[in-house]
Amino acid sequence: MSTLLDAPDNIVLKIKEIIAGSTAKIKLSNLGLNIGDYVIKVRSKKSGPVLLHNETNSISKLAIGKGLAEKILVELK
């Protein structure tokens, strides 16, 4: 397992765990990111947000900050 931030781009990943407080978990859930979802990290540059596509609920594009991306543990599908 690795964090979403460290995971490779353009590969299907499964969200295994969210290591964060209740506020961050609620924020991610409100954005449509939940444990068990399959996501593709579209882009992650040194600066700026991490862009995702959620395969589970068909959210076309979603941007989250690097701090939140570090709290999401993923594994390759």
PLY file of the C-alpha trace (Angstrom):
ply
format ascii 1.0
element vertex 77
property float x
property float y
property float z
element edge 76
property int vertex1
property int vertex2
end_header
0.00 0.00 0.00
1.03 3.58 -0.58
-0.51 6.99 -0.20
-2.52 8.40 -3.06
0.11 11.11 -3.41
2.89 8.53 -3.91
0.88 6.21 -6.19
1.58 6.18 -9.94
-0.53 8.24 -12.35
-3.07 6.76 -14.79
-3.50 3.40 -13.02
-6.67 2.15 -11.32
-6.23 2.26 -7.53
-8.48 1.03 -4.73
-8.91 3.20 -1.64
-8.07 0.92 1.30
-7.93 3.28 4.24
-8.26 6.95 5.14
-5.90 7.98 7.95
-7.46 11.24 9.03
-9.70 12.83 11.59
-13.47 12.83 11.32
-13.57 16.26 9.64
-11.26 15.19 6.81
-13.15 11.89 6.38
-16.44 13.77 6.10
-14.91 16.21 3.61
-13.64 13.33 1.44
-16.99 11.54 1.67
-18.80 14.72 0.62
-16.46 14.88 -2.39
-17.42 11.29 -3.25
-14.26 9.52 -2.07
-14.87 6.53 0.20
-13.05 3.39 1.31
-13.47 0.71 -1.36
-13.77 3.16 -4.26
-11.68 2.70 -7.40
-9.94 5.86 -8.56
-7.44 6.89 -11.21
-4.93 9.57 -10.27
-4.93 11.65 -13.44
-2.27 14.17 -12.51
-0.06 15.13 -9.61
2.54 17.82 -10.10
4.99 19.25 -7.58
2.65 22.18 -7.04
-1.10 22.32 -7.19
-3.83 19.79 -6.45
-4.03 16.07 -7.21
-6.56 15.40 -9.99
-8.62 12.20 -9.77
-11.28 10.31 -11.65
-13.54 8.17 -9.44
-14.40 4.98 -11.35
-16.87 3.80 -8.68
-19.34 6.67 -8.84
-18.39 8.13 -12.24
-17.23 11.52 -10.98
-15.40 12.76 -14.03
-12.72 14.89 -12.36
-12.04 15.82 -8.80
-9.23 17.88 -7.30
-7.93 17.42 -3.76
-5.00 18.96 -1.96
-1.75 17.13 -1.39
-2.39 17.06 2.38
-5.59 15.06 1.89
-3.95 12.85 -0.74
-1.29 11.88 1.81
-4.01 10.62 4.17
-5.53 8.20 1.64
-3.95 4.74 1.45
-4.41 2.92 -1.85
-3.36 -0.30 -3.55
-3.21 -1.28 -7.21
-6.41 -2.86 -8.47
0 1
1 2
2 3
3 4
4 5
5 6
6 7
7 8
8 9
9 10
10 11
11 12
12 13
13 14
14 15
15 16
16 17
17 18
18 19
19 20
20 21
21 22
22 23
23 24
24 25
25 26
26 27
27 28
28 29
29 30
30 31
31 32
32 33
33 34
34 35
35 36
36 37
37 38
38 39
39 40
40 41
41 42
42 43
43 44
44 45
45 46
46 47
47 48
48 49
49 50
50 51
51 52
52 53
53 54
54 55
55 56
56 57
57 58
58 59
59 60
60 61
61 62
62 63
63 64
64 65
65 66
66 67
67 68
68 69
69 70
70 71
71 72
72 73
73 74
74 75
75 76
